[in-house]
Amino acid sequence: MEGIIDFARECAQEEFELGDLARDILRDPHFPMELSEEEQFAYLEYRTFNKESNDALQIFKEAYYS
């Protein structure tokens, strides 16, 4: 499976929540590239603490794992 960053690059041109979050991931200078996928998603959970952002993360995760 591709990594989260590669998937974010693929989704960056999408509209709405999926593309917005993908672009945010790619712009984040603190994104933990060296960590495991599980730890990266934990980081994203922490960064998307508000409901709207967390909803976008759930959409991103569903697309990533499908």
C-alpha positions as CSV (number, residue, x, y, z in Angstrom):
1,M,0.0,0.0,0.0
2,E,1.2,3.5,-0.7
3,G,2.0,5.9,2.1
4,I,-0.2,8.6,3.5
5,I,1.9,11.3,1.8
6,D,1.6,9.6,-1.6
7,F,-2.1,9.3,-1.1
8,A,-2.4,12.9,-0.1
9,R,-0.6,13.9,-3.3
10,E,-3.1,11.9,-5.3
11,C,-6.1,13.5,-3.5
12,A,-4.7,17.1,-3.5
13,Q,-6.6,18.0,-6.7
14,E,-9.9,16.8,-5.3
15,E,-12.5,19.3,-4.1
16,F,-14.2,19.6,-0.8
17,E,-13.0,17.9,2.4
18,L,-10.8,15.2,0.9
19,G,-8.7,17.6,-1.2
20,D,-8.6,20.3,1.6
21,L,-7.2,17.8,4.1
22,A,-4.8,16.4,1.5
23,R,-3.4,19.8,0.8
24,D,-3.2,20.6,4.5
25,I,-1.1,17.4,5.0
26,L,1.2,18.3,2.2
27,R,1.7,21.8,3.6
28,D,2.3,20.7,7.2
29,P,6.0,21.2,7.9
30,H,5.6,19.1,11.1
31,F,4.0,16.0,9.5
32,P,5.8,13.0,11.0
33,M,7.2,11.4,7.8
34,E,9.5,9.1,9.8
35,L,6.7,7.5,11.9
36,S,4.5,4.5,11.2
37,E,1.2,4.8,9.4
38,E,-0.6,4.3,12.7
39,E,1.4,7.1,14.3
40,Q,0.8,9.4,11.4
41,F,-2.9,8.9,11.6
42,A,-2.7,9.5,15.4
43,Y,-0.9,12.8,14.6
44,L,-3.7,13.7,12.1
45,E,-6.4,12.8,14.7
46,Y,-4.6,15.2,17.2
47,R,-4.4,18.0,14.5
48,T,-8.0,17.6,13.5
49,F,-9.6,18.1,16.9
50,N,-12.6,20.1,15.7
51,K,-15.6,18.3,14.2
52,E,-15.3,19.6,10.7
53,S,-11.7,18.7,10.3
54,N,-12.2,15.3,12.0
55,D,-15.0,14.5,9.6
56,A,-12.6,15.3,6.7
57,L,-10.1,12.9,8.3
58,Q,-12.6,10.1,8.5
59,I,-13.4,10.6,4.7
60,F,-9.6,10.6,4.0
61,K,-9.1,7.4,6.0
62,E,-12.0,5.6,4.3
63,A,-10.6,6.5,0.9
64,Y,-7.1,5.5,1.9
65,Y,-8.1,2.1,3.2
66,S,-10.5,1.3,0.3
